[in-house]
C-alpha cells in the first residue's frame, strides 16, 4: 500500500454516556470497585470484529475510559459486603450455593483511536475532513452494535438525554498537525465534564519503592504497591511555637499531600506462569484453536484525573502490549506526567524473574 494514500489518517470515535448495568466490579484477586482496563481493551477487539463482519471498515487501536457515575452494589457498614443474588434451586430441589460476584452500575464515555481498514483497492477514504454524513452514520452503527454487547460483563442501557449532556456518538478526523490536534482536543474534553478519566501512573511505583528502601532495604515492589494503595496517616509533633500551649496531635499522610492526585491500585494485564501450550493440548480450554498459557494478574497504579487536565488526546488512551519473550501481556497508558529532574523510569521494573 502506498503510504501517500489518505488511509493513514486517524480518527477519534466517542461513545458518550453509556449506561452499563451490573458490570463486573471485581477487577482482580486484590482489587474491586471498577472494571479492569483489560475489560475495555477486550471490548475494543470484540467490537472491531463485529464491525468488520457488518462491513464497517474501522480498525480500533486504543481506548480511553471516562467515568461520570458509578454505583457499586455493596451493603454499607464498617466492612462493606457485596449484594449477592440467590441462584435458583438445583435439580434435586435443594438450595444452590451463593456465587460471590461484584456488580456495579456505570455511566461511561468510551473514546477510541481508529483508522480505516483497506478493504479494496478502490475503496474511498472515510476519515477525511468534510465527510460528516458518512462519519455520523458510522458512529451511529458503532453505538448500535455496542448496545447489543457486554461492556465489562454488564448490559448497555439506552442513554438518557439531559440538558448540557452530550449523548450522541460522533467520529471526528484527527489533524496531522499536532498543535491543531491539541486545539481540537481542548474543545472535545469539555464534553466529558463532569467526569474522571483513568490514566496509568507506572512512574509512582519506582519512586515509592526507592523511598521505602531508604529505611527498609528489603522492601519489595509489592510492599510499595500496597503502600501506595492505602492512606498512611502519621501523628505529627506540634511545632516549637505551639508545643507549650497546644496538646492537640495532628494526623496527616505525608505522601498524599495537596496535588498528589486520586491514586488507585489497578490491574493492567497478565504475566505468564507456564510455557505456551499448543492449541488443543489443554483439556477443557475455552478455545481449542488458539495456543494458551496460564497467567496471573499484573498490578500497577492508576490515577483518576479530570479530562480538562489532559493536554493531548494520547494522554487519555490505553493500548495493549505483548512481550512473548517475557510472557507479559499488559495494557499501557500513553499519559505522561510532568517529570522532575531527579525522577527516573525503570523499564524493567515489571520484569518477572
C-alpha atoms as one frame of an Amber mdcrd trajectory, in Angstrom:
protein
   0.000   0.000   0.000   1.283   3.462  -0.887   1.890   5.434   2.295   0.858
   8.619   0.484  -2.778   7.458   0.340  -5.155   9.132   2.852  -5.917   5.839
   4.630  -3.242   6.532   7.221  -5.433   9.250   8.768  -6.581   8.702  12.334
  -9.929   9.473  13.880 -11.446   9.747  17.321 -14.598   7.726  17.948 -16.557
   8.791  21.048 -19.436   6.863  22.638 -20.680   9.287  25.317 -22.591   8.411
  28.463 -23.032   4.682  28.014 -25.202   3.395  30.855 -23.882  -0.014  31.908
 -25.829  -2.121  34.380 -24.267  -4.862  36.522 -20.724  -4.542  35.214 -18.062
  -6.652  36.895 -16.737  -4.765  39.916 -14.131  -7.393  40.877 -11.265  -6.445
  38.608  -8.700  -8.900  40.048  -7.921 -11.023  43.086  -6.855  -7.932  45.040
  -8.882  -5.012  43.654 -12.542  -4.132  43.228 -14.774  -1.155  42.610 -14.245
  -0.593  38.869 -13.676  -2.986  35.950 -10.140  -3.698  34.828  -8.792  -1.763
  31.864  -8.344  -5.149  30.155 -12.140  -5.404  30.044 -12.244  -2.333  27.824
  -9.419  -3.437  25.531 -11.283  -6.729  25.204 -14.429  -4.800  24.329 -12.434
  -2.876  21.724 -11.274  -6.047  19.973 -14.694  -7.701  20.119 -16.319  -4.539
  18.764 -13.855  -4.387  15.874 -14.629  -7.993  14.918 -18.364  -7.281  14.910
 -17.899  -4.117  12.868 -15.779  -5.994  10.340 -18.485  -8.639   9.991 -21.038
  -5.856   9.449 -18.915  -4.218   6.752 -17.712  -1.212   8.772 -14.061  -0.641
   7.777 -12.704   0.555  11.116  -9.610  -0.573  12.994  -9.814   0.253  16.710
  -6.307   0.880  18.046  -6.553   2.446  21.513  -9.248   3.060  24.099  -9.862
   5.673  26.764 -12.319   5.422  29.669 -14.082   8.327  31.390 -16.388   7.564
  34.315 -19.186  10.007  35.111 -21.018   7.971  37.752 -20.542   4.634  39.475
 -22.701   2.763  41.957 -21.061  -0.361  43.320 -23.663  -2.789  44.629 -22.459
  -3.162  48.213 -24.003  -3.064  51.667 -22.714  -0.127  53.686 -21.097  -0.626
  57.028 -17.710  -0.713  58.713 -16.912  -3.649  56.441 -18.701  -3.417  53.100
 -20.057  -6.593  51.529 -21.344  -7.280  48.025 -25.060  -7.564  47.437 -25.270
 -11.152  46.281 -28.076 -12.921  44.455 -29.581 -16.287  45.330 -29.478 -18.727
  42.436 -32.489 -20.930  41.596 -32.803 -24.282  43.322 -30.923 -27.240  41.893
 -32.317 -30.258  40.075 -32.869 -32.024  43.369 -34.808 -29.088  44.781 -32.025
 -28.137  47.138 -30.721 -24.622  47.678 -27.972 -23.647  45.252 -24.743 -22.193
  46.534 -24.240 -18.434  46.511 -21.569 -17.454  43.999 -19.876 -14.283  45.177
 -19.904 -11.670  42.472 -19.303  -7.944  42.453 -21.604  -5.727  40.408 -21.592
  -2.028  39.667 -23.695   0.390  37.624 -21.679   2.785  35.470 -22.111   5.891
  33.359 -19.160   5.820  30.951 -17.764   7.636  27.960 -15.568   5.453  25.772
 -13.048   7.037  23.409 -11.387   5.006  20.637  -8.486   5.914  18.382  -9.436
   4.494  14.969  -8.105   4.073  11.453  -9.799   2.981   8.259  -9.255  -0.567
   7.066  -8.329  -1.088   3.442 -10.997  -3.466   2.154 -10.487  -2.837  -1.565
  -8.012  -1.082  -3.817 -10.607   1.456  -4.954 -12.206   1.976  -1.523 -12.999
   5.659  -0.942 -11.394   7.300   2.088 -13.719   7.855   5.026 -11.537   9.703
   7.540 -11.333  12.992   5.666 -12.466  16.464   6.622 -15.928  17.368   5.355
 -17.216  13.793   5.262 -19.548  14.462   8.193 -22.522  12.496   6.891 -20.588
   9.240   6.459 -18.804   9.701   9.792 -22.071  10.266  11.666 -23.622   7.185
  10.057 -20.588   5.104  11.014 -20.671   6.354  14.619 -24.377   5.505  14.826
 -23.635   1.997  13.551 -20.930   1.564  16.178 -23.162   2.563  19.098 -25.935
   0.329  17.777 -23.512  -2.591  17.690 -22.249  -1.772  21.183 -25.797  -1.756
  22.552 -26.050  -5.482  21.823 -22.730  -6.305  23.523 -21.497  -6.700  27.057
 -19.319  -3.926  28.497 -17.141  -5.341  31.280 -19.778  -8.040  31.734 -22.612
  -5.525  32.092 -25.618  -4.747  29.926 -25.823  -1.497  27.957 -28.951   0.565
  28.589 -30.288   3.404  26.409 -28.763   6.791  27.183 -30.906   9.433  28.836
 -30.685  12.844  27.168 -30.383  15.703  29.635 -29.674  19.421  29.418 -25.969
  20.017  28.899 -25.211  16.328  28.346 -23.839  15.072  25.035 -25.294  11.628
  24.304 -24.915  11.443  20.529 -21.934   9.337  19.355 -19.538  11.017  16.972
 -16.471  10.309  14.876 -14.025  13.074  14.035 -10.847  13.166  11.957  -7.648
  13.953  13.856  -5.471  16.550  12.118  -1.917  15.604  11.254  -0.624  18.827
  12.776  -0.013  18.183  16.481  -0.776  21.749  17.559  -4.106  21.701  15.727
  -4.870  18.255  17.176  -4.297  19.573  20.699  -6.557  22.553  19.959  -9.348
  20.209  18.855  -8.858  18.077  21.949  -9.194  21.099  24.252 -12.662  21.658
  22.802 -13.693  17.987  22.930 -12.662  17.398  26.525 -15.285  19.871  27.770
 -17.993  17.431  26.701 -16.702  14.867  29.194 -17.215  17.031  32.266 -18.066
  16.253  34.968 -16.164  13.004  34.953 -12.815  11.383  35.619 -10.510   9.632
  33.158  -8.424   6.646  34.193  -4.743   7.043  33.292  -1.687   4.988  34.165
   0.889   6.125  36.723   3.576   3.474  36.430   6.125   6.110  37.440   4.867
   6.220  41.033   5.854   2.652  41.904   9.649   3.009  41.413   9.538   6.307
  43.295   7.731   4.831  46.287   9.920   1.722  46.237  13.066   3.835  46.351
  11.697   5.949  49.194  10.726   2.914  51.277  14.072   1.207  50.725  15.853
   4.130  52.336  14.502   2.913  55.692  13.879  -0.760  54.848  16.293  -2.153
  52.231  14.330  -5.417  51.985  11.153  -3.673  50.744   9.644  -5.350  47.680
   7.628  -3.970  44.800   4.504  -5.498  46.371   5.163  -3.555  49.579   5.439
  -0.342  47.576   2.206  -1.106  45.706   0.331  -1.773  48.949   1.771   1.375
  50.499   0.501   3.395  47.532  -2.910   1.744  47.780  -3.771   2.977  51.252
  -3.731   6.059  53.442  -0.722   6.106  55.761  -1.665   8.575  58.483   1.009
   9.526  60.996   0.945  11.694  64.090   2.769  14.984  63.627   4.532  16.548
  66.620   3.406  20.102  67.396   5.525  22.958  66.137   8.005  24.569  68.521
   5.924  27.747  68.739   2.835  25.863  69.934   4.419  22.922  71.756   3.998
  24.522  75.170   0.404  25.660  74.685  -1.225  23.034  72.467  -1.882  19.442
  73.392  -3.538  18.540  70.096  -1.930  15.913  67.878  -2.288  16.377  64.135
  -2.632  13.399  61.869  -1.676  13.521  58.195  -0.425  11.419  55.323   2.865
  12.968  54.188   2.775  11.023  50.914  -0.691  12.243  49.932  -0.377  15.964
  50.179  -2.124  18.631  48.164  -1.897  17.899  44.453  -0.935  14.248  44.872
  -3.988  13.145  42.864  -6.601  10.413  43.158  -4.283   7.398  43.097  -5.730
   3.874  42.923  -4.342   0.332  42.575  -5.310  -1.287  39.268  -4.600  -4.498
  37.341  -3.076  -3.776  33.943  -2.664  -7.212  32.365  -1.249 -10.675  32.826
   2.131 -12.399  33.185   2.723 -15.979  32.113   3.073 -18.759  34.681   3.702
 -21.589  32.232   5.071 -22.200  28.790   2.895 -21.654  25.749   0.717 -24.718
  25.123  -0.294 -25.523  21.577  -3.944 -25.388  20.637  -5.942 -28.457  21.591
  -3.356 -29.730  24.113  -5.100 -28.403  27.251  -8.262 -30.175  28.277 -11.427
 -28.109  28.796  -9.865 -24.972  27.319 -12.361 -22.327  26.239 -10.834 -22.065
  22.750  -9.477 -25.244  21.197  -7.982 -23.404  18.204  -5.709 -20.889  19.954
  -2.453 -21.530  21.866  -2.698 -20.658  25.557  -0.683 -20.357  28.729  -1.591
 -19.986  32.384  -1.186 -16.457  33.708  -1.540 -14.276  36.788  -2.531 -10.634
  37.118  -0.040  -7.799  36.786  -0.687  -4.799  39.013   0.217  -1.167  38.705
  -1.068   2.212  39.831  -3.576   4.442  38.089  -4.949   7.914  38.619  -8.431
   9.302  38.146  -7.968  12.709  36.597 -10.436  15.267  35.276 -10.342  15.399
  31.441  -9.788  19.155  31.469  -6.347  18.489  32.995  -5.273  16.412  29.981
  -3.446  18.305  27.252  -3.156  15.711  24.485  -5.550  13.112  23.166  -2.848
  10.462  23.656  -2.898  11.140  27.416  -6.378   9.620  27.575  -5.706   6.405
  25.675  -4.599   2.876  26.602  -3.104   0.282  24.274  -2.257  -3.395  24.647
   1.357  -4.558  24.531   2.561  -8.124  24.084   6.021  -9.371  25.013   6.179
 -13.100  24.162   9.782 -13.391  25.384   8.899 -12.256  28.901   5.366 -13.727
  28.645   3.970 -10.318  29.561   0.605  -9.155  28.253  -0.324  -5.782  29.644
  -2.085  -2.510  28.880  -0.043   0.650  28.874  -1.285   4.198  29.207   0.051
   6.975  26.996  -0.273   9.510  29.816   2.974  11.318  30.565   3.058  13.236
  33.854   5.427  16.116  34.404   8.815  14.540  35.128  11.148  16.230  37.569
  14.896  16.297  37.075  15.579  13.679  39.756  12.897  11.254  38.518  13.992
   8.192  36.569  11.928   5.480  34.913  12.901   1.833  35.175  11.733  -0.099
  32.114  12.454  -3.437  33.787  10.514  -2.679  36.962   7.785  -5.131  35.987
  10.116  -7.913  34.865   9.343 -11.337  36.299  12.449 -13.199  37.393
